[in-house]
C-alpha cells in the first residue's frame, strides 16, 4: 500500500512540475514575443509590420516618445496595438500604454497644457515627445488613404496608413527644430476653432504652428512663414512697418481674404498693392451656363488651376479639383520684370461679380457680361536689400480650413504644395507607402482554363466511378 501511495505521489509531483514548467514556458514565451515582437504578420498587407524607413527612424531615436493609446473598452484596434508593440521592441526610447479616458479624464492635461482637447476622443493615439513637450493626435481618419474615383465622382478608401501616420508623428514630436508657420492674430482673423483643421494638417506635415501678435512681439521671425488669414480689422501703421521690413528681407506671406471681409482696410490693402494685387469688391458667382466651373450652386466655384511652379505637379497628377465656397476676385497689375512678377494660380470660369448685402441677397448688374476672374495669385517682389519676397494671395478661406473640402477635393494637396513653393524651409518627410486596404481580386485573363477544369474534373470522377462499379458488378 505504501508503494502504491508513493507511486501516486511521485507521479502527481511529476505532473505538477510538468504543468508548472509548461505554464512558465507559455508565459515566458509570450513575454519574449511581446518584448521582441517575434510574431510574424501573414496577412495579405502585413499591416502590423514596418519597413526600412521606420526602422531607421527608430534606430536614430534619441529622446523619449510615449504613446497613450486611448480605446473604448471592447473596441481596441489590435492591429494598431501589434504595430505599437513592434515599435516598442525596436527602440528603448519608444514606449506606449493603453488608456481609458473615462477612467482617467485628466490624462490630456497631464500630458501637455498646449494640447487641443477637441481633437482627443475616446479612440485615438496621443503621441508625446517628452523632451520637446510636443504632441500629435491620431485617430481613425489618419489610418486610411483616399483617392478620387472619376467613375463614381467620389473619394474612396484604397490604402491603410498605420505605419506612415505613426512614424511621421514620432518624427514630428521628437524633432528638436521644425519649420515654423506664424499665424497673425489681433485683427479679427479666423478663430482658433475655425483654423484647427488647418493647424492639425500643418502639424501632420511636420510644421510648427504658432500665433503671432506683432504689437506684443515687436517683430516677425525671419526664418518663418507669415500667414494672414482673412483679417476683419486693419493693420496698424506699426504692424505694417514690421511686415514690410520682414518682406524686404525676403520673408514670405500666405494671405487669404473673404468676400464678406471689410473692404475698407487701408493698410491691409496697401500690403496687397505692394505685391501688385488689389481686391475686386463683391462675391464671384459662376455663370449658370458654365456648369463645369461650379458645383450645385454658382457660388460654389470649381476654379481652373493654372500651370505654375506650385501647381504643375498637381495638374500632372490630376489633383486639381478644388471647391471655393464663396470667393472674391483680384485685379493684377500689368507687371513684368525683376522687381515684380505676378502669376495667376486659380481662375474662375465665366462668372459675374455680385455685391453681397447684409441680409444675404446678391446684387448685380443683370446686363453685365460674364468674365474670367483671378481667384488666387502668386507674387514675387524684390525687396530693398536684394532679397525676393513671395506672397500667395487667395480670395477664399474655406478651401484652407473646411474638413469636408479636405475630404472631397484636393485642398490639402494644394495647400501643402503652395506652402512648399513659397517657404524655403521644408520639414523632414518620411516616404512610406500606404498598405493595400483590400486584397486584390483574382485577375483571370482567360476563362478557358478554369472552365475546362470545372468541366473535366467531374467527368473524370464519373469515369473513374463507373469503372469501379463495372468491375464490382463483374465480381
C-alpha positions in Angstrom: 0.0 0.0 0.0 2.9 2.4 0.8 4.4 1.6 -2.6 1.1 2.5 -4.4 0.9 5.7 -2.4 4.5 6.6 -3.2 3.8 5.8 -6.8 0.8 8.1 -7.0 2.6 10.9 -5.0 5.6 10.6 -7.3 3.5 10.8 -10.5 1.4 13.7 -9.1 4.5 15.7 -8.3 5.9 15.0 -11.7 2.7 16.1 -13.3 2.5 19.3 -11.2 6.1 20.1 -12.1 5.5 19.5 -15.8 2.4 21.6 -15.7 4.3 24.4 -13.9 7.1 24.2 -16.4 4.5 24.3 -19.3 2.8 27.3 -17.8 6.1 29.0 -17.2 7.2 28.2 -20.8 4.0 29.7 -22.2 4.1 32.8 -20.1 7.8 33.4 -20.7 7.4 32.8 -24.5 4.5 35.3 -24.6 6.6 37.9 -22.7 9.6 37.3 -25.0 7.4 37.5 -28.1 5.9 40.8 -26.8 9.3 42.2 -25.9 11.0 41.4 -29.2 7.9 41.4 -31.4 8.6 37.9 -32.8 5.1 37.2 -34.1 5.0 37.2 -37.9 2.2 39.0 -39.7 1.0 36.7 -42.5 -1.9 39.0 -43.6 -2.1 40.0 -47.2 -0.9 43.6 -46.5 1.3 42.9 -43.4 -0.4 45.8 -41.7 1.4 45.3 -38.4 4.9 45.3 -39.9 7.1 48.3 -40.7 9.7 48.9 -43.4 13.3 50.2 -43.6 12.3 53.9 -43.2 10.6 53.3 -39.9 13.4 51.0 -38.8 16.0 53.8 -39.4 13.8 56.3 -37.6 13.5 54.1 -34.5 17.3 53.3 -34.5 18.1 57.0 -34.6 15.5 58.0 -32.0 17.4 59.6 -29.1 14.7 61.2 -27.0 11.8 59.6 -25.2 8.5 59.3 -27.1 5.5 57.8 -25.3 2.2 56.9 -27.0 -1.1 57.0 -25.0 -3.4 54.5 -26.8 -6.9 55.5 -25.9 -9.6 52.9 -26.6 -13.2 52.4 -25.7 -13.2 49.1 -23.7 -14.0 46.2 -26.1 -13.2 48.3 -29.2 -9.5 48.0 -29.2 -7.7 48.1 -32.5 -5.5 45.1 -32.2 -3.6 45.8 -35.5 -2.6 49.1 -34.1 -1.6 47.6 -30.8 0.5 45.0 -32.6 2.3 47.7 -34.5 3.0 49.7 -31.3 4.5 46.5 -29.8 6.9 46.2 -32.8 7.9 49.9 -32.4 8.5 49.4 -28.7 10.6 46.3 -29.3 12.8 48.1 -31.7 13.7 51.2 -29.6 14.1 51.7 -25.9 13.1 55.3 -26.3 9.6 54.4 -27.6 7.0 53.3 -25.1 3.2 53.0 -25.1 0.4 52.4 -22.7 -3.2 51.5 -23.2 -5.5 54.0 -21.5 -9.3 54.6 -20.9 -10.2 58.2 -21.0 -13.4 57.6 -18.9 -11.2 56.2 -16.1 -8.5 58.9 -16.4 -10.2 62.1 -17.6 -7.2 64.3 -16.5 -4.8 62.4 -18.8 -4.9 65.1 -21.5 -3.9 67.9 -19.2 -1.2 65.7 -17.5 0.5 65.3 -20.9 0.7 68.9 -22.1 -1.1 72.1 -21.4 -0.8 73.0 -25.1 -2.8 70.0 -26.4 -6.1 70.9 -28.1 -8.8 68.9 -26.1 -11.2 69.0 -29.0 -9.1 66.6 -31.1 -8.9 64.0 -28.3 -11.7 61.3 -28.4 -12.4 58.0 -26.8 -10.4 56.2 -29.5 -7.2 57.9 -30.5 -3.4 57.9 -30.1 -1.7 60.8 -28.3 1.9 60.8 -29.4 4.0 62.8 -26.9 7.7 63.8 -27.2 8.9 64.3 -23.6 11.9 66.4 -24.4 10.1 68.8 -26.8 6.7 68.6 -25.0 5.2 68.3 -28.4 2.1 66.2 -29.2 0.2 64.8 -32.1 -3.2 63.2 -32.1 -4.0 60.3 -34.4 -7.5 58.9 -34.9 -9.2 56.6 -37.4 -9.1 59.1 -40.2 -5.3 59.1 -40.1 -5.1 55.4 -40.8 -6.7 55.5 -44.3 -5.7 56.8 -47.7 -8.3 58.0 -50.1 -8.3 58.7 -53.8 -10.8 60.3 -56.2 -12.7 57.9 -58.3 -13.6 59.5 -61.6 -16.3 56.9 -62.4 -18.3 57.5 -59.2 -17.3 61.1 -58.6 -16.4 60.4 -55.0 -13.4 59.7 -52.8 -12.8 56.0 -51.9 -10.6 54.3 -49.4 -7.7 52.5 -51.2 -4.9 52.3 -48.6 -4.0 51.7 -44.9 -1.6 54.2 -43.4 -0.9 52.9 -39.9 2.8 52.9 -40.3 3.2 56.2 -42.1 1.0 58.1 -39.8 2.6 56.7 -36.6 6.2 57.2 -37.9 5.5 60.7 -39.1 4.0 61.6 -35.7 7.1 60.2 -33.9 9.4 62.3 -36.2 7.3 65.4 -35.5 7.3 65.1 -31.7 10.9 64.1 -31.5 12.4 66.7 -33.8 14.3 69.5 -32.0 13.7 72.1 -34.7 10.8 72.4 -37.1 9.9 75.0 -39.8 7.6 77.4 -38.2 4.4 79.0 -39.6 3.2 82.1 -37.8 -0.5 83.0 -37.9 -1.1 86.7 -37.4 -3.5 87.5 -34.6 -5.2 90.6 -33.2 -7.2 91.7 -36.2 -10.3 89.5 -36.1 -8.7 86.8 -38.2 -10.2 83.3 -38.3 -10.6 82.0 -34.8 -8.6 79.1 -33.4 -11.6 76.8 -33.7 -12.1 77.7 -37.4 -8.4 77.1 -38.3 -7.9 74.0 -36.2 -8.3 71.6 -39.2 -5.6 73.7 -41.0 -3.4 73.7 -37.9 -3.8 69.9 -37.5 -2.9 69.4 -41.1 0.2 71.6 -41.0 1.4 69.8 -37.9 0.8 66.4 -39.6 3.1 67.7 -42.3 5.7 68.4 -39.6 5.4 72.2 -39.4 5.3 74.0 -36.1 2.4 76.5 -35.9 2.3 79.5 -33.6 0.1 82.6 -33.3 1.9 85.9 -33.6 0.8 89.3 -32.2 3.2 91.7 -33.8 2.3 94.6 -31.4 3.4 92.5 -28.5 6.3 90.6 -30.1 7.7 93.7 -31.8 9.0 91.8 -34.8 8.4 88.8 -37.2 11.0 85.9 -37.0 12.9 86.0 -40.3 13.0 82.2 -40.6 9.3 81.6 -40.5 6.3 81.9 -42.9 3.7 84.5 -42.0 0.0 83.6 -42.6 -2.6 86.4 -42.6 -6.0 84.6 -42.7 -8.9 86.9 -43.5 -8.5 89.8 -41.1 -11.6 91.7 -40.0 -9.7 94.7 -38.7 -6.9 96.7 -40.3 -3.2 96.5 -39.6 -1.8 99.3 -37.5 1.0 101.5 -39.1 3.5 99.9 -36.8 2.4 96.4 -37.7 2.5 97.2 -41.5 6.0 98.6 -41.0 7.2 95.4 -39.4 5.6 93.3 -42.1 7.2 95.4 -44.8 10.6 95.1 -43.1 10.0 91.3 -43.0 9.1 91.3 -46.7 12.1 93.4 -47.7 14.4 90.9 -46.1 12.9 88.1 -48.2 10.1 86.9 -45.9 7.2 85.0 -47.5 3.5 85.6 -46.8 0.4 83.4 -47.2 -2.7 85.7 -47.3 -6.4 84.9 -47.5 -9.3 87.3 -47.7 -13.1 86.5 -48.0 -15.9 88.2 -49.9 -17.6 89.3 -46.6 -14.4 90.8 -45.0 -14.4 94.6 -44.7 -13.3 96.3 -47.9 -12.1 99.4 -46.1 -8.8 98.2 -44.6 -6.3 100.8 -46.0 -3.1 99.3 -44.5 -4.1 95.7 -45.5 -4.9 96.8 -49.0 -1.6 98.7 -49.1 0.2 95.4 -48.3 -1.7 93.7 -51.2 -0.8 96.6 -53.6 2.9 96.2 -52.6 2.6 92.8 -54.2 0.8 94.1 -57.3 -2.7 92.9 -56.3 -6.0 94.7 -55.5 -9.3 93.4 -54.3 -12.4 93.5 -56.6 -15.3 94.1 -54.1 -18.1 91.6 -54.2 -18.6 87.9 -54.5 -17.8 85.8 -57.6 -20.8 83.9 -59.0 -20.4 81.5 -61.8 -22.4 81.8 -65.0 -25.1 79.1 -64.6 -24.5 78.0 -68.2 -20.8 77.2 -67.4 -21.7 74.1 -65.4 -18.1 72.8 -65.3 -17.0 75.8 -63.3 -19.2 75.3 -60.2 -20.9 72.5 -58.2 -24.5 72.6 -57.2 -24.6 76.3 -56.6 -23.0 79.1 -58.7 -21.3 80.4 -55.6 -19.5 77.1 -55.1 -16.8 77.6 -57.6 -14.6 74.9 -59.1 -11.7 77.0 -60.3 -9.3 76.2 -63.1 -5.8 75.6 -61.8 -3.1 77.4 -63.8 0.3 76.0 -64.6 3.0 77.3 -62.3 5.9 76.1 -60.1 3.5 75.3 -57.3 0.7 73.7 -59.3 2.2 71.8 -62.3 2.8 68.6 -60.3 -0.8 68.7 -59.0 -2.1 69.2 -62.5 0.0 66.3 -63.9 -1.3 64.0 -61.2 -4.9 65.2 -61.9 -5.1 66.6 -58.3 -6.6 69.9 -59.5 -10.1 69.5 -58.1 -10.8 72.4 -55.7 -14.1 73.9 -54.4 -14.2 77.5 -53.3 -17.4 78.2 -51.2 -17.8 81.9 -51.8 -14.8 83.8 -53.2 -13.6 87.2 -54.1 -11.5 88.1 -57.0 -8.4 90.1 -57.6 -7.0 92.5 -60.2 -3.4 92.2 -61.0 -1.1 95.0 -62.2 0.4 94.7 -65.6 3.9 94.0 -64.2 6.8 92.1 -65.6 10.5 92.4 -64.8 12.9 91.9 -62.0 11.0 93.9 -59.3 7.6 92.3 -59.6 6.4 89.1 -61.2 2.7 88.0 -61.0 1.3 84.6 -61.8 -2.4 83.7 -61.7 -2.8 80.4 -59.8 -6.6 79.9 -59.9 -9.1 81.3 -62.4 -12.8 81.2 -62.5 -14.8 80.1 -65.4 -17.3 82.6 -66.9 -18.6 84.4 -63.9 -20.1 87.6 -62.5 -19.3 89.8 -59.6 -22.2 90.5 -57.3 -22.4 92.8 -54.3 -23.3 91.0 -51.1 -25.8 92.7 -48.8 -26.1 92.1 -45.0 -29.4 90.2 -45.5 -27.7 87.6 -47.7 -29.1 89.0 -51.0 -26.9 89.1 -54.1 -27.0 92.4 -56.0 -25.6 92.5 -59.5 -26.0 94.2 -62.9 -28.3 92.0 -65.0 -26.9 93.4 -68.2 -23.3 92.6 -67.3 -21.3 90.3 -69.5 -19.6 87.3 -67.8 -15.9 87.4 -67.5 -13.0 85.2 -66.2 -11.5 86.4 -62.8 -8.3 85.7 -60.9 -9.1 83.9 -57.6 -5.6 83.3 -56.4 -2.3 85.0 -57.3 1.4 84.3 -56.7 3.5 87.4 -56.4 7.3 87.7 -56.4 8.6 91.1 -55.2 12.2 92.2 -55.0 13.0 93.8 -51.7 15.2 96.8 -50.8 18.0 94.5 -49.8 18.0 92.5 -52.9 16.1 89.6 -51.4 13.0 88.2 -53.1 9.7 88.0 -51.1 7.0 85.7 -52.3 3.3 86.2 -51.4 0.5 83.8 -52.2 -2.9 85.6 -52.1 -6.3 83.8 -52.3 -9.8 85.2 -52.2 -11.3 82.3 -50.1 -10.5 80.7 -46.8 -12.9 77.8 -46.9 -10.6 75.9 -49.2 -8.0 76.1 -46.4 -10.0 75.2 -43.3 -13.0 73.2 -44.2 -12.7 69.5 -43.4 -15.4 68.5 -45.8 -13.5 70.1 -48.6 -10.3 68.3 -47.4 -12.2 65.0 -48.0 -14.0 65.9 -51.2 -11.3 67.8 -53.0 -7.6 68.2 -53.2 -7.4 71.2 -50.8 -4.8 69.7 -48.6 -2.5 68.8 -51.6 -2.9 72.3 -53.0 -2.2 73.9 -49.6 0.9 71.9 -49.0 2.2 72.4 -52.5 1.7 76.2 -52.1 3.5 76.4 -48.8 6.4 74.3 -50.0 6.6 76.6 -53.0 6.8 79.9 -51.1 8.6 78.8 -47.9 12.2 77.8 -48.3 12.4 75.7 -45.1 10.9 72.2 -45.6 10.3 69.7 -42.8 11.8 66.2 -42.9 9.3 63.9 -44.5 9.1 60.1 -44.5 8.5 58.3 -47.8 6.3 55.5 -46.5 3.8 53.9 -48.9 0.3 53.1 -47.8 -0.5 49.4 -47.5 -3.3 48.0 -49.6 -6.6 48.3 -47.8 -8.3 45.4 -49.6 -7.0 42.2 -51.1 -6.8 42.4 -54.9 -9.3 40.2 -56.6 -8.0 37.5 -58.8 -7.4 38.7 -62.3 -8.3 35.9 -64.8 -7.3 37.0 -68.3 -8.8 33.9 -69.9 -11.7 31.8 -68.7 -10.8 28.8 -70.9 -8.5 27.1 -68.3 -10.7 27.4 -65.2 -13.8 26.4 -67.1 -12.0 23.4 -68.6 -11.0 22.3 -65.1 -14.6 22.8 -63.8 -15.9 20.6 -66.6 -13.2 18.0 -66.9 -12.8 17.2 -63.2 -16.4 16.0 -62.7 -16.2 14.0 -65.9 -13.0 12.2 -64.8 -14.6 11.4 -61.4 -17.6 10.0 -63.2 -15.5 7.9 -65.5 -13.4 6.6 -62.5 -16.6 5.8 -60.5 -18.1 4.0 -63.5 -15.0 1.8 -63.9 -15.1 0.8 -60.3 -18.8 0.0 -60.4 -18.4 -2.1 -63.5 -15.5 -4.0 -62.0 -17.5 -4.8 -58.8 -20.6 -5.8 -60.9 -18.5 -8.4 -62.7 -17.3 -9.8 -59.4 
